[in-house]
Amino acid sequence: MARSTYISENLTQNQIDLMLMLDEYEMDIFTLHDLKELASDQFDDINELVENLVHKKILSRIERGKYCRSNFRDEKVIGTRLVEDGVVAYWSALNLHGLTEQFPNTIFIQTTKVKPPKEVFGVSYQFVRITPAKRTGVVKEGYGNHSYQITDVEKTIVDCFDLPQYSGGYAELIRAFTSAKLSPEKMIAYCQAVNNRAATKRMGYLAELLDRKDMKLFIHFAKHQVKQAYNPLDPLGIDKGKFNAEWRLKLNISESEILDIANKQY
């Protein structure tokens, strides 16, 4: 805060009016730009008003130009407001969709922008940059000022197979894939957008092994993505295992282990 910013001992009428405006528009999280658009010429210096309210702990600063009420701590909403096109994704989305009971210590936010990791109000956020072509399967949850974007179930699964280092581990991912109700048409569309043949093969192989009759269309699609090169089933796993010629996969997790993991649901 600038040294010249005046800190009043009590709320001024302008500060009260600003808080009443937030009440009127039911805003718990906002930017300075939002306030300036709503207020028009009602206040002489919104920046100073907001800084006074932050000093008095009535408002909290999230980062430069972004604020919330002092009691607002919804990490999903805050995380998606930290970057222009933020979407809750990967392990965080798995948890919110009820596909894992493990709760990550970090909130994963997918974005097409570059942004370093950040901690806000004791919560760690990691921003995973994707190309614009991969930005699909995004839905909105919540209402009004509390709304946030999140990848839908199918896109969450595809994203986690695309970048499993953000999924909470392959065992968690296998369990999620086993229990998730999936649309084969959506799975095909998202795999085409993400364009990761190895990830598509892995999901097709698992769908066939787990006898997912609802995924026959997807299995057929996945088999047409198989090329000559072999890929490990778990790209982060050990470098050994039997070879599956049909799917061109190196099974560094055995079929018996996969079925054991799949059967041990929460």
C-alpha positions in Angstrom: 0.0 0.0 0.0 1.3 3.4 -0.9 2.6 5.5 2.0 0.2 8.3 1.1 -2.9 6.2 1.4 -4.9 7.5 4.3 -6.1 4.9 6.9 -9.1 6.2 8.7 -9.9 4.9 12.2 -13.5 4.0 11.4 -15.4 3.2 8.3 -16.1 6.3 6.2 -19.4 6.8 4.4 -17.6 5.9 1.1 -16.3 2.7 2.6 -19.7 1.8 3.9 -21.2 2.6 0.4 -18.6 0.3 -1.2 -19.5 -2.6 1.1 -23.2 -2.0 0.4 -22.5 -2.1 -3.3 -20.7 -5.5 -2.8 -23.8 -6.7 -0.9 -26.2 -5.5 -3.6 -24.3 -7.4 -6.3 -23.6 -10.4 -4.0 -19.9 -10.2 -4.7 -17.5 -12.0 -2.4 -14.5 -12.1 -4.8 -13.7 -9.4 -7.3 -11.0 -7.3 -9.1 -10.5 -3.6 -9.0 -11.6 -3.6 -12.6 -14.9 -5.2 -11.5 -15.4 -2.5 -8.9 -14.6 0.4 -11.3 -17.1 -0.9 -13.8 -19.9 -1.3 -11.2 -19.2 2.0 -9.4 -18.8 4.1 -12.5 -18.0 7.6 -11.1 -19.5 6.9 -7.6 -16.2 7.0 -5.8 -13.2 9.3 -6.3 -10.5 6.7 -5.5 -11.6 3.0 -5.3 -8.0 1.9 -4.9 -7.6 3.8 -1.7 -11.0 2.7 -0.4 -10.1 -1.0 -1.0 -6.7 -0.6 0.6 -8.3 1.0 3.7 -10.7 -2.0 3.9 -7.9 -4.4 3.5 -6.0 -2.7 6.3 -9.0 -3.0 8.5 -9.3 -6.7 7.7 -12.7 -6.3 6.2 -11.3 -7.3 2.7 -8.4 -9.5 1.9 -5.9 -9.2 -1.0 -5.6 -12.3 -3.1 -2.9 -10.9 -5.3 -2.4 -7.5 -7.0 -5.7 -6.1 -8.2 -7.7 -9.1 -6.8 -9.6 -9.1 -3.6 -12.2 -11.0 -1.6 -14.2 -10.5 1.7 -12.1 -11.4 4.7 -14.2 -14.6 5.4 -14.2 -15.9 1.8 -11.9 -18.9 1.4 -13.4 -21.1 -1.3 -10.1 -22.5 -2.8 -11.9 -23.6 -6.0 -13.2 -20.2 -6.8 -10.0 -18.4 -5.8 -7.8 -20.8 -7.8 -9.8 -20.2 -11.0 -9.6 -16.4 -10.5 -5.9 -16.4 -10.2 -5.5 -16.8 -13.9 -7.7 -15.5 -16.7 -8.9 -18.9 -18.0 -8.4 -21.1 -14.9 -10.1 -24.5 -14.7 -10.0 -26.9 -11.7 -8.5 -30.1 -13.2 -6.4 -33.3 -12.7 -6.3 -34.7 -9.2 -8.4 -31.8 -7.8 -11.1 -32.5 -10.3 -11.0 -36.3 -9.6 -11.7 -35.5 -6.0 -14.5 -33.1 -6.7 -16.1 -35.6 -9.0 -16.0 -38.2 -6.3 -13.5 -40.4 -8.2 -11.0 -40.4 -5.4 -11.2 -39.9 -1.7 -7.6 -38.7 -1.5 -7.5 -34.9 -1.3 -4.4 -33.3 -2.8 -2.5 -30.8 -0.8 -2.2 -28.7 -3.9 -5.1 -27.4 -6.1 -4.4 -28.0 -9.7 -5.5 -25.3 -12.1 -5.4 -25.9 -15.9 -4.8 -22.8 -18.0 -3.4 -21.8 -21.4 -1.3 -19.1 -19.6 2.1 -19.3 -17.9 1.8 -18.7 -14.2 4.2 -19.9 -11.5 3.0 -21.9 -8.4 1.4 -19.7 -5.8 0.2 -19.9 -2.2 -2.9 -18.0 -1.1 -4.3 -18.0 2.4 -2.3 -21.2 3.1 -3.5 -23.1 0.0 -1.0 -24.1 -2.7 -1.9 -23.8 -6.3 -0.1 -25.3 -9.3 -0.9 -24.1 -12.7 -0.6 -26.6 -15.6 -0.3 -25.0 -19.0 -2.0 -26.6 -22.0 -2.3 -25.6 -25.6 -5.6 -23.9 -26.6 -6.5 -27.0 -28.6 -6.6 -29.1 -25.4 -9.0 -26.7 -23.8 -12.3 -28.6 -24.0 -14.7 -30.4 -21.7 -15.0 -27.4 -19.3 -18.2 -27.0 -17.3 -19.3 -24.4 -14.8 -20.2 -25.3 -11.2 -21.6 -23.1 -8.4 -23.7 -20.0 -8.8 -23.1 -16.3 -9.4 -20.0 -14.8 -7.9 -19.1 -18.2 -6.4 -19.1 -20.0 -9.8 -15.9 -21.7 -11.0 -14.8 -23.8 -14.1 -13.9 -27.5 -13.8 -13.2 -30.2 -16.4 -16.1 -32.7 -16.7 -15.6 -36.3 -15.7 -14.5 -37.6 -19.1 -12.0 -34.7 -19.7 -10.6 -35.1 -16.2 -9.9 -38.8 -16.9 -8.3 -38.0 -20.3 -6.2 -35.2 -18.8 -5.0 -37.4 -16.0 -3.8 -40.1 -18.5 -2.3 -37.3 -20.6 -0.3 -35.9 -17.6 -0.4 -38.6 -14.9 2.1 -36.8 -12.7 -0.9 -34.6 -11.7 -3.3 -37.5 -11.0 -2.2 -38.7 -7.6 -0.6 -41.9 -8.8 -1.5 -44.6 -11.3 -3.3 -46.8 -8.8 -5.6 -43.8 -8.0 -6.1 -43.3 -11.8 -7.0 -47.0 -12.4 -9.5 -46.9 -9.6 -11.0 -43.6 -11.0 -11.2 -45.1 -14.5 -12.9 -48.2 -13.2 -15.6 -46.4 -11.2 -16.3 -43.4 -13.5 -19.4 -43.4 -15.6 -18.0 -42.4 -19.0 -19.5 -41.4 -22.3 -17.5 -43.1 -25.1 -18.3 -40.3 -27.5 -16.9 -37.7 -25.1 -13.9 -39.8 -24.5 -13.2 -40.0 -28.2 -13.7 -36.3 -28.7 -11.4 -35.4 -25.8 -8.7 -37.9 -26.9 -8.7 -36.3 -30.3 -8.3 -32.8 -28.8 -5.5 -33.9 -26.4 -3.8 -35.9 -29.2 -1.8 -38.3 -27.0 -1.8 -41.7 -28.7 0.0 -43.4 -25.8 -2.6 -42.2 -23.3 -5.4 -43.3 -25.6 -3.9 -46.8 -25.9 -3.6 -47.0 -22.1 -7.2 -46.1 -21.6 -8.4 -48.5 -24.4 -6.4 -51.3 -23.0 -7.8 -50.8 -19.5 -11.4 -50.5 -20.8 -11.0 -53.8 -22.6 -9.2 -55.6 -19.6 -11.9 -54.3 -17.2 -14.6 -55.5 -19.6 -16.2 -52.0 -19.9 -19.1 -53.0 -22.2 -20.2 -49.4 -22.2 -16.9 -48.4 -23.8 -16.9 -50.6 -26.9 -17.1 -47.6 -29.2 -14.1 -46.1 -27.4 -12.1 -49.3 -27.4 -12.7 -49.6 -31.2 -11.4 -46.0 -31.6 -8.4 -46.6 -29.4 -7.3 -49.7 -31.3 -7.1 -47.6 -34.4 -4.6 -45.3 -32.6 -2.1 -48.2 -32.0 1.2 -47.8 -33.9 4.3 -50.0 -33.9 6.1 -48.3 -31.0 5.7 -49.7 -27.5 4.8 -47.5 -24.5 4.9 -48.4 -20.8 1.5 -48.8 -19.3 2.5 -46.5 -16.4 4.8 -43.9 -17.9 6.1 -43.1 -14.4 6.6 -46.7 -13.4 9.5 -49.2 -13.5 11.1 -50.1 -16.8 10.2 -53.8 -16.9 7.2 -56.0 -17.6 5.5 -58.2 -20.2 4.7 -56.9 -23.7 1.2 -56.7 -25.0 1.4 -56.9 -28.8 -2.2 -56.0 -29.5 -2.0 -52.7 -27.7 1.8 -52.2 -28.1 2.1 -51.7 -24.3 4.8 -52.7 -21.9 2.9 -53.9 -18.8 5.0 -52.5 -16.0 1.8 -53.1 -13.9 0.7 -56.7 -14.4 -2.9 -57.6 -15.4 -3.4 -59.3 -12.0 -2.2 -56.1 -10.2 -4.5 -53.9 -12.3 -7.5 -56.1 -11.5 -6.6 -56.1 -7.8 -6.3 -52.3 -7.8 -9.6 -52.0 -9.7 -11.5 -54.3 -7.3 -10.2 -52.5 -4.2 -12.5 -49.5 -4.4 -13.0 -47.2 -1.5 
